[in-house]
Amino acid sequence: MPRRYRELASWFHLFTAPEEYLEEAHDIDRRLRAAIDGPCVTMLELGSGGGNNASHLRVAGFTLTLVDLSPEMLAQSRTINPDCEHVVGDMRTVRLGRQFDAVLIHDAIMYMLDEGELRRALETAFVHCRPGGAALLLPDCVRETFRPETSHGGHDGADGRELRYLEWCW
């Protein structure tokens, strides 16, 4: 697991602030509500990380269960999503024993290293999605659309900490 999800996790919301996810969360909400037959209230997010999307989806009316491999990232999520259930678990193997109206796997799906891992993550989504529900997978890119890029950003925290980054993807 990358250091940014362990010992650097306390800096996560300065790297990528929750407010940057508002538009995307609205799009997720719209897509799921259009796809789901019946009520659309409960959501499982696999690979939820710092909870940025969840912070907006709960305001939209979802009751969320957030699963992530990193206890440190879930601790960050709890700071902005105190009313959500947080579960340490692996999206390839976690079994919660219940189903949800919606299952979301955001960019964490890109950490699946081969077809077997991807299949196990999809099976997890399937067993947790109720009949008539929907699962939404949102990788940042796929092989066919990947392009090398650089990006930069960062934020100032209310606690006096500041973070700036320059990122290369190739």
C-alpha positions in Angstrom: 0.0 0.0 0.0 1.5 3.4 -0.9 2.8 5.6 1.9 0.2 8.3 1.1 -2.5 5.9 2.4 -0.6 5.0 5.6 1.8 7.4 7.3 0.9 10.4 5.1 -2.9 9.8 5.3 -3.4 12.7 7.7 -2.4 15.0 4.8 -5.0 13.5 2.4 -7.6 16.2 2.5 -4.9 18.8 1.8 -3.9 16.8 -1.3 -7.4 16.4 -2.5 -10.1 18.4 -0.8 -13.6 17.1 -0.3 -15.1 20.2 -2.0 -13.4 19.2 -5.3 -15.7 16.2 -5.4 -19.1 18.0 -5.3 -19.8 17.9 -9.1 -18.6 14.3 -9.4 -20.8 13.2 -6.5 -23.8 14.8 -8.1 -23.1 12.9 -11.3 -22.7 9.6 -9.3 -26.0 10.3 -7.5 -27.8 11.1 -10.8 -26.5 8.0 -12.6 -27.3 5.6 -9.7 -30.8 6.9 -9.2 -31.5 6.5 -12.9 -30.2 2.9 -12.9 -31.8 1.6 -9.7 -35.2 0.0 -9.6 -37.0 1.0 -6.4 -35.6 2.9 -3.4 -32.1 4.3 -3.6 -31.0 4.9 0.0 -28.2 2.6 1.0 -24.8 2.6 -0.6 -21.6 0.6 -0.1 -18.4 2.3 -1.3 -15.5 -0.1 -1.8 -12.1 1.6 -1.7 -13.6 4.7 -0.1 -10.3 6.2 1.0 -10.7 9.6 2.7 -14.4 9.7 2.0 -14.5 12.7 -0.3 -17.4 11.5 -2.5 -19.2 10.1 0.5 -19.2 13.5 2.1 -21.5 14.7 -0.7 -23.4 11.5 -1.2 -24.6 11.4 2.4 -25.9 15.0 2.0 -27.8 13.7 -1.1 -29.6 11.3 1.2 -27.6 8.1 1.1 -26.8 6.0 4.1 -23.3 4.9 3.4 -21.0 2.1 4.5 -17.4 2.8 3.6 -14.8 0.1 3.1 -11.1 0.7 2.7 -7.9 -1.3 3.2 -6.3 1.5 5.1 -7.3 2.2 8.7 -5.5 5.6 8.4 -7.6 6.7 5.4 -10.8 5.6 7.2 -9.7 7.8 10.1 -9.6 10.7 7.7 -13.0 9.8 6.3 -14.4 9.8 9.9 -13.5 13.5 10.3 -15.9 14.5 7.5 -18.3 11.5 7.6 -18.9 10.8 11.3 -22.3 9.4 10.7 -21.2 6.8 8.1 -20.2 3.2 9.0 -16.5 2.6 8.4 -15.1 -0.9 7.8 -11.5 -1.9 7.3 -11.6 -4.4 4.5 -10.3 -5.5 1.1 -12.6 -4.9 -1.8 -11.6 -8.3 -3.2 -12.6 -10.3 -0.2 -14.8 -8.3 2.3 -18.3 -9.8 2.9 -20.6 -7.8 5.1 -23.5 -10.2 5.0 -26.0 -7.7 3.7 -27.0 -6.0 0.4 -27.2 -2.3 -0.6 -29.2 -0.3 -3.1 -26.0 0.9 -4.7 -22.4 -0.2 -4.8 -19.7 2.3 -5.8 -16.1 1.6 -6.6 -14.3 4.8 -7.6 -10.7 5.1 -8.7 -9.5 2.4 -6.2 -10.5 -0.1 -8.8 -7.3 0.8 -10.6 -5.3 -0.9 -7.9 -6.5 -4.3 -9.1 -3.3 -5.8 -10.6 -4.8 -8.5 -12.9 -8.0 -10.0 -14.1 -8.3 -12.3 -11.1 -8.2 -9.4 -8.6 -10.6 -7.4 -10.8 -13.0 -10.4 -10.9 -12.9 -10.7 -7.1 -13.7 -7.0 -6.6 -16.6 -7.3 -9.1 -17.8 -10.4 -7.2 -17.8 -8.4 -4.0 -19.8 -5.6 -5.6 -22.3 -8.2 -7.0 -22.9 -10.0 -3.7 -23.5 -6.7 -1.9 -25.9 -5.3 -4.6 -29.6 -6.0 -4.0 -31.7 -7.2 -6.9 -32.8 -4.1 -8.9 -29.8 -2.2 -7.4 -26.8 -0.9 -9.3 -23.0 -1.0 -9.1 -21.0 1.9 -10.6 -17.3 1.6 -11.3 -15.3 4.7 -12.0 -11.6 4.2 -12.9 -9.7 7.3 -13.7 -8.6 5.8 -16.9 -8.5 2.5 -18.8 -5.7 1.2 -21.0 -7.5 2.4 -24.2 -7.8 6.0 -22.9 -4.7 6.4 -20.8 -2.4 9.3 -21.6 0.7 10.4 -19.8 0.1 13.7 -17.9 1.3 16.0 -15.2 -0.8 17.7 -12.6 -0.3 19.9 -9.6 -2.3 21.3 -6.7 -2.6 21.4 -3.0 -4.5 23.2 -0.2 -4.0 25.1 3.0 -5.4 23.6 6.1 -7.2 25.4 8.9 -4.6 23.9 11.2 -1.8 25.8 9.6 -0.5 22.9 7.4 0.0 23.5 3.7 0.6 21.0 0.9 1.6 21.4 -2.7 2.3 18.7 -5.1 3.5 18.0 -8.7 2.5 14.6 -10.0 3.6 12.7 -13.1 1.7 9.8 -14.6 3.3 7.8 -17.3 
